[in-house]
Amino acid sequence: MTEKQLSDFIKRGKEVLQIEEKGLAAIRESLDLHFAKAVEMLAACTGRVIITGLGKSGLVGRKIAATMSSTGTPSFFLHPVEGAHGDLGMVRAEDVVISISNSGETDELNALLPAIRSFGTKIISITSETNSTMGRLSDIVVRTKVPCEACSHGLAPTSSTTAALAMGDALAVCLMDHKAFDSQDFKKFHPGGSLGRRLTLCISELMHTDNIPCTAQESKLSEALNVLDKGGLGLVALLDGKKLAGVITDGDVRRLVCSGNFDIDMAASSVMIENPLRITPDMSAAQALDIMESKEITVLPVVNEDGILTGMIHLHDLLGKGRLKFADNVRS
């Protein structure tokens, strides 16, 4: 291809994205109480949220159903043609159906909606035409009218499907907020992910137990720093016998040097953080991650019920990224 042809592709690509951006801006500006009422209806649903649509709208519907299911709103996709041939038996009165059609005049879809209404099931439609057949058959209409399609002929669903997809995301996120769906809930619905699997493990399965960087609290600072440097975790534990008495981190040493009070022969215990944060081997990786995130630290000592040091855990051990050579301070 010539440089001009390549340049034309880039130009056209930018035009398409600009048209779709305008479509999203249009539905954002037109968002009204009907959207809020739709969220309210979905939040009050005691059954499942059932998404239906045909063609490109059906593909969008499948994605919306997947997003809702993974974020705490039980949902599945119902193909309108299959629904007319028996799958409608999956629909219950306590469910809410979200029907998607840009024109609102999809025959196969509209033929199904009266039967759904006869069950007492509520219907939300996502369409550009409020007064369409689908709109009139619905309890709530969420309008997704875009200025035009990005297709040169205005025929291929482009801007309209982007708008419907974005509206589905908006509904799903509002439901997440309403239900206070957090990262722990997300983990429950994603056990197959590598991070999800890792966060369900116990600390005992992930922690460092060999050559733990530790020394007696009576040690000089020089000895503690030597252990800190060789340990590679950014933290050295100071022990009273076998029990954790305190810790010194890379950050503590940096601050000590900057203060002008650094003395290599001083007692390590005079520098240590007493009664530092610690976790136990039976805690989950997710619990440890919560502590690290809330306290903005990257390494924690692990002690048993008697306070005896049994290991150390680093943030990268939880996330599966290997060991990091430097860590921030551990504060009580």
SVG drawing of the C-alpha trace seen along z (x, -y; Angstrom):
<svg xmlns="http://www.w3.org/2000/svg" viewBox="-50 -17 80 43">
<polyline fill="none" stroke="black" stroke-width="0.4" points="0.0,0.0 1.1,-3.6 1.8,-6.1 -1.3,-8.0 -3.5,-4.9 -2.1,-4.2 -2.6,-7.9 -6.2,-7.7 -6.8,-4.6 -5.6,-6.6 -7.7,-9.6 -10.8,-7.4 -10.2,-5.5 -10.0,-8.8 -13.3,-9.9 -15.0,-6.7 -13.9,-7.1 -14.9,-10.7 -18.4,-9.8 -18.7,-7.1 -17.5,-9.6 -20.3,-12.0 -22.8,-9.2 -21.7,-8.5 -21.8,-12.2 -25.3,-12.3 -26.7,-9.5 -24.8,-10.9 -26.5,-14.3 -29.9,-12.6 -29.7,-10.4 -32.7,-11.0 -34.9,-9.6 -35.8,-6.6 -32.3,-5.4 -32.5,-5.8 -35.8,-4.0 -34.2,-1.2 -31.4,-0.8 -34.0,-0.9 -36.0,1.9 -32.9,4.0 -31.7,3.5 -35.1,4.6 -35.1,7.8 -35.3,10.9 -34.8,13.2 -32.4,13.0 -31.7,10.2 -32.4,11.7 -30.9,9.9 -32.3,10.5 -31.6,9.1 -31.0,10.2 -28.0,9.9 -25.4,7.2 -27.8,6.2 -27.7,9.8 -23.9,9.8 -24.0,6.6 -26.6,8.3 -24.3,11.3 -21.6,9.0 -23.9,7.0 -25.2,10.3 -21.6,11.4 -20.6,8.1 -23.6,8.2 -23.1,11.8 -19.5,11.2 -20.3,8.1 -23.0,9.5 -26.2,9.4 -27.3,12.9 -27.9,12.6 -28.0,14.6 -28.7,14.1 -31.9,15.4 -31.9,15.6 -35.3,14.4 -35.7,17.1 -34.8,19.9 -37.1,18.2 -40.0,18.6 -39.2,22.3 -39.2,23.3 -36.5,21.3 -39.1,18.9 -39.7,21.5 -36.6,20.1 -38.3,16.7 -40.1,16.2 -42.3,13.4 -39.6,12.3 -37.0,11.8 -36.4,8.5 -35.8,8.6 -33.6,6.1 -34.5,6.0 -32.1,4.4 -33.0,3.1 -31.8,-0.1 -35.0,-0.6 -37.3,1.1 -38.9,2.9 -37.2,6.2 -40.0,8.6 -38.6,11.7 -38.0,9.7 -41.4,8.0 -43.2,11.3 -41.6,12.5 -42.3,9.5 -46.1,10.0 -45.6,13.5 -43.0,12.2 -45.4,9.6 -48.0,12.2 -45.8,13.8 -45.8,10.6 -42.1,10.1 -40.9,6.5 -39.3,5.3 -36.6,2.6 -35.8,1.7 -32.6,0.2 -33.5,-1.5 -33.2,-4.7 -36.9,-5.0 -39.1,-5.5 -42.4,-5.2 -41.3,-2.0 -43.2,1.2 -40.6,2.5 -40.8,-0.7 -44.6,-0.5 -44.3,3.1 -41.8,2.1 -42.2,0.9 -39.2,-1.4 -37.4,-2.7 -33.7,-3.7 -33.1,-5.8 -29.8,-5.4 -30.4,-7.7 -27.1,-8.6 -26.7,-11.2 -25.6,-8.7 -23.8,-5.4 -20.1,-5.5 -20.7,-3.4 -20.4,-5.4 -23.8,-4.3 -25.4,-4.6 -26.4,-1.0 -24.0,1.1 -24.6,1.0 -21.6,-0.9 -22.3,-4.0 -25.7,-2.5 -24.2,0.7 -21.4,-1.2 -24.1,-3.3 -26.1,-0.2 -23.0,1.5 -21.9,-1.6 -25.5,-1.9 -25.3,1.7 -22.0,0.9 -23.6,-2.2 -26.4,0.0 -24.0,2.7 -21.7,0.2 -24.6,-1.6 -25.8,1.8 -22.3,2.6 -22.3,-0.7 -25.8,-0.1 -24.8,3.4 -21.4,2.2 -19.8,4.9 -16.0,4.8 -12.8,6.5 -13.5,9.4 -16.9,10.0 -15.1,9.7 -12.7,12.4 -15.5,14.8 -17.0,14.5 -13.5,14.9 -12.0,18.0 -10.6,19.2 -8.3,16.2 -4.7,16.7 -4.9,13.7 -8.2,14.9 -6.8,18.4 -3.8,17.0 -5.7,14.7 -7.7,17.7 -4.5,19.3 -3.4,19.2 -0.3,17.2 1.4,20.4 1.4,21.5 3.0,18.4 5.3,17.0 9.1,17.2 10.3,19.7 13.9,20.3 16.6,17.8 14.2,15.4 16.0,12.1 16.1,11.8 18.5,11.2 18.4,10.8 17.1,7.5 20.4,7.2 22.4,7.0 24.2,3.9 22.8,1.9 25.7,3.1 24.6,6.7 21.0,5.9 21.8,4.0 23.9,6.9 20.9,9.2 18.6,6.6 20.9,6.4 21.2,10.1 17.5,10.8 16.4,9.0 12.9,8.3 13.5,4.8 12.8,5.7 14.8,7.4 12.9,8.8 14.4,8.3 13.6,11.2 13.2,11.5 14.2,15.2 12.0,16.5 9.3,13.9 8.9,10.9 10.0,7.8 10.3,5.3 11.4,4.6 13.8,2.3 13.0,1.5 15.0,-0.1 12.9,-3.1 13.8,-3.4 17.5,-3.2 17.1,-5.9 15.3,-8.2 17.9,-7.6 20.8,-8.5 19.0,-11.6 18.4,-12.7 22.1,-12.7 21.8,-10.3 23.1,-7.3 25.7,-5.3 26.7,-1.8 27.5,-0.7 24.2,-1.7 21.8,0.9 19.4,2.2 16.6,2.1 17.0,-1.6 16.0,-2.0 13.4,0.8 9.7,0.3 8.2,1.9 5.0,4.0 4.9,3.8 2.0,5.0 2.1,8.7 -0.2,11.5 -0.7,15.1 -0.1,18.2 -3.8,19.1 -4.9,15.7 -5.7,15.6 -3.6,13.8 -6.6,11.5 -6.6,10.4 -2.9,9.7 -3.3,7.8 -6.0,5.6 -3.7,4.8 -0.8,3.9 -3.1,1.7 -4.6,-0.1 -1.2,-0.7 0.7,-1.2 3.4,1.3 4.9,4.2 6.2,6.7 4.8,8.2 6.2,10.6 4.2,13.8 3.9,15.0 2.0,17.9 -0.4,17.6 2.4,17.3 4.1,14.4 6.9,16.6 8.2,15.5 7.5,18.2 7.9,16.4 7.6,13.3 5.3,12.3 6.0,9.8 3.4,8.0 4.8,9.7 4.4,13.1 0.6,12.3 0.5,11.1 2.7,13.8 5.4,11.5 8.4,12.8 10.5,11.1 11.2,7.4 14.5,6.2 13.3,3.0 10.3,2.3 8.7,-0.6 8.5,-0.8 6.2,1.3 4.3,-0.9 2.3,0.2"/>
</svg>
